[in-house]
Amino acid sequence: MARLPVTVFGGTGFLGRRVVRHLADQGFPVRAASRHPGRDPPRAGDRAVEPVQADVTDDRSVAAAVAGAQAVVNAVSLYVERGGVTFRSIHVDAAARVAREAQRAGVATLVHLSGIGADPASRSPYIRSRGEGEQAVGAAFPATILIRPSAIVGPDDALLVPVARMLRRVPVFPLFDRGRTRLQPVHVDDVALAIVRAMAGQGGVTYELGGGAVYSYRKLIGLIARHVGRQPLLLPVPFPAWQALALVAERLPRPPIARNQVEVMRADNVADPNLPGFSTLGMTPLSVEQVLPLVVPSD
């Protein structure tokens, strides 16, 4: 009997296209749903991947994309607000729309991407929207599988690659405050495979996904610096100064830093050992030491 398709919203994005590939590798027919499906189509060999135009801010578009699907993965995220596209419109309203339409369509499984530290009571608009999004999705689709990764790293990421690029150019590297925040960066392919494996389990479960090791931000920068053959002076910079810098940077077409990144760095970003994670899914995630050679050429 032929399998019903799996719809992946954000299916051409950094994480989404890896989810599409892993699903296709396991024989699932996949709809890679995005606003511009032809711009960066996912690669899955000759397997059944159907690019689908879909806008998560439009009811009809979402309903069409989930119709007849056995499962839905929402991997859409926003990192910089522009105009009417806000953290709330994407992480809360659009996420609720996907969940609501999936419920109406009789979809069996919904996977929603959130993040470690999501908190509806946070003063940070970004972190609060993540927490409110989880609540909205859970209300619309009670059996939602929540995926909360730590900082996701991989080719063309927003952490290892730009930090390595900057370390090669400057003798002084600014730290977030004193660099004490703890991070557990996780490889994008590990997260993608974990999402596919989680789909086979029960609904209503929250997974927190951290990589193979925990680092202070200062230690992480030192690790990347050694990898690219640099010994920079590490300069502590207070968080208020970072916020002011990010506010200016966000006006650029491709901002090197955004306010939400500063906000996330104020608190540790480490998986809760009391919640299901990679070990529950039978996986051993890569550490940054293992990921660096894959994504950053050494000098």
VENLIN-V316658 format. One record per residue. RES is the residue in one letter. OMEGA is omega in whole degrees, -180 to 180 (none if undefined). Layout:
res=RES omega=OMEGA
res=RES omega=OMEGA
//
This chain:
res=M omega=-177
res=A omega=177
res=R omega=172
res=L omega=-176
res=P omega=172
res=V omega=178
res=T omega=178
res=V omega=175
res=F omega=-171
res=G omega=-173
res=G omega=175
res=T omega=-177
res=G omega=-176
res=F omega=178
res=L omega=-173
res=G omega=-177
res=R omega=174
res=R omega=175
res=V omega=178
res=V omega=-178
res=R omega=-180
res=H omega=177
res=L omega=-180
res=A omega=179
res=D omega=180
res=Q omega=172
res=G omega=178
res=F omega=166
res=P omega=-171
res=V omega=168
res=R omega=178
res=A omega=-172
res=A omega=177
res=S omega=180
res=R omega=-178
res=H omega=-173
res=P omega=-179
res=G omega=-174
res=R omega=-179
res=D omega=-175
res=P omega=178
res=P omega=180
res=R omega=180
res=A omega=178
res=G omega=-179
res=D omega=-177
res=R omega=-171
res=A omega=174
res=V omega=-178
res=E omega=174
res=P omega=-177
res=V omega=175
res=Q omega=-179
res=A omega=179
res=D omega=-175
res=V omega=178
res=T omega=-176
res=D omega=-176
res=D omega=-176
res=R omega=-180
res=S omega=180
res=V omega=-180
res=A omega=180
res=A omega=-177
res=A omega=-177
res=V omega=-177
res=A omega=177
res=G omega=-180
res=A omega=175
res=Q omega=-180
res=A omega=179
res=V omega=174
res=V omega=177
res=N omega=-180
res=A omega=-180
res=V omega=178
res=S omega=177
res=L omega=-178
res=Y omega=177
res=V omega=178
res=E omega=177
res=R omega=179
res=G omega=-179
res=G omega=179
res=V omega=-174
res=T omega=176
res=F omega=-180
res=R omega=-177
res=S omega=-179
res=I omega=-174
res=H omega=-179
res=V omega=-174
res=D omega=-179
res=A omega=179
res=A omega=177
res=A omega=179
res=R omega=178
res=V omega=180
res=A omega=-179
res=R omega=-179
res=E omega=176
res=A omega=178
res=Q omega=-179
res=R omega=-177
res=A omega=180
res=G omega=178
res=V omega=-176
res=A omega=-172
res=T omega=175
res=L omega=175
res=V omega=-178
res=H omega=179
res=L omega=176
res=S omega=179
res=G omega=176
res=I omega=179
res=G omega=178
res=A omega=-173
res=D omega=-179
res=P omega=-180
res=A omega=-178
res=S omega=174
res=R omega=179
res=S omega=179
res=P omega=-179
res=Y omega=-177
res=I omega=178
res=R omega=-179
res=S omega=176
res=R omega=180
res=G omega=178
res=E omega=177
res=G omega=177
res=E omega=180
res=Q omega=-178
res=A omega=179
res=V omega=179
res=G omega=178
res=A omega=-178
res=A omega=-177
res=F omega=-171
res=P omega=-178
res=A omega=-179
res=T omega=171
res=I omega=-179
res=L omega=177
res=I omega=178
res=R omega=177
res=P omega=166
res=S omega=180
res=A omega=-177
res=I omega=-178
res=V omega=-179
res=G omega=180
res=P omega=179
res=D omega=-180
res=D omega=-179
res=A omega=-179
res=L omega=-174
res=L omega=-175
res=V omega=180
res=P omega=178
res=V omega=178
res=A omega=180
res=R omega=-179
res=M omega=-179
res=L omega=178
res=R omega=-172
res=R omega=-172
res=V omega=178
res=P omega=-180
res=V omega=-178
res=F omega=-179
res=P omega=177
res=L omega=169
res=F omega=-175
res=D omega=-180
res=R omega=177
res=G omega=-176
res=R omega=-179
res=T omega=-179
res=R omega=-179
res=L omega=178
res=Q omega=-174
res=P omega=-174
res=V omega=-177
res=H omega=-175
res=V omega=180
res=D omega=176
res=D omega=179
res=V omega=-179
res=A omega=180
res=L omega=178
res=A omega=178
res=I omega=-179
res=V omega=179
res=R omega=180
res=A omega=180
res=M omega=-178
res=A omega=-179
res=G omega=-178
res=Q omega=179
res=G omega=178
res=G omega=-177
res=V omega=176
res=T omega=178
res=Y omega=171
res=E omega=-171
res=L omega=175
res=G omega=-179
res=G omega=-171
res=G omega=180
res=A omega=178
res=V omega=-177
res=Y omega=163
res=S omega=180
res=Y omega=179
res=R omega=180
res=K omega=180
res=L omega=179
res=I omega=178
res=G omega=179
res=L omega=179
res=I omega=-180
res=A omega=179
res=R omega=-180
res=H omega=-179
res=V omega=174
res=G omega=-180
res=R omega=176
res=Q omega=-175
res=P omega=168
res=L omega=-179
res=L omega=-172
res=L omega=176
res=P omega=178
res=V omega=-177
res=P omega=-179
res=F omega=178
res=P omega=178
res=A omega=177
res=W omega=-180
res=Q omega=179
res=A omega=179
res=L omega=-179
res=A omega=179
res=L omega=178
res=V omega=-176
res=A omega=-177
res=E omega=177
res=R omega=-180
res=L omega=179
res=P omega=178
res=R omega=-174
res=P omega=178
res=P omega=179
res=I omega=178
res=A omega=-177
res=R omega=-180
res=N omega=178
res=Q omega=177
res=V omega=-179
res=E omega=-180
res=V omega=-177
res=M omega=178
res=R omega=-177
res=A omega=177
res=D omega=-180
res=N omega=-173
res=V omega=-179
res=A omega=177
res=D omega=-178
res=P omega=-180
res=N omega=177
res=L omega=175
res=P omega=180
res=G omega=-177
res=F omega=-178
res=S omega=177
res=T omega=-177
res=L omega=178
res=G omega=-176
res=M omega=172
res=T omega=-174
res=P omega=177
res=L omega=172
res=S omega=178
res=V omega=177
res=E omega=180
res=Q omega=-177
res=V omega=-174
res=L omega=-179
res=P omega=-179
res=L omega=-171
res=V omega=-178
res=V omega=177
res=P omega=178
res=S omega=179
res=D omega=none
//
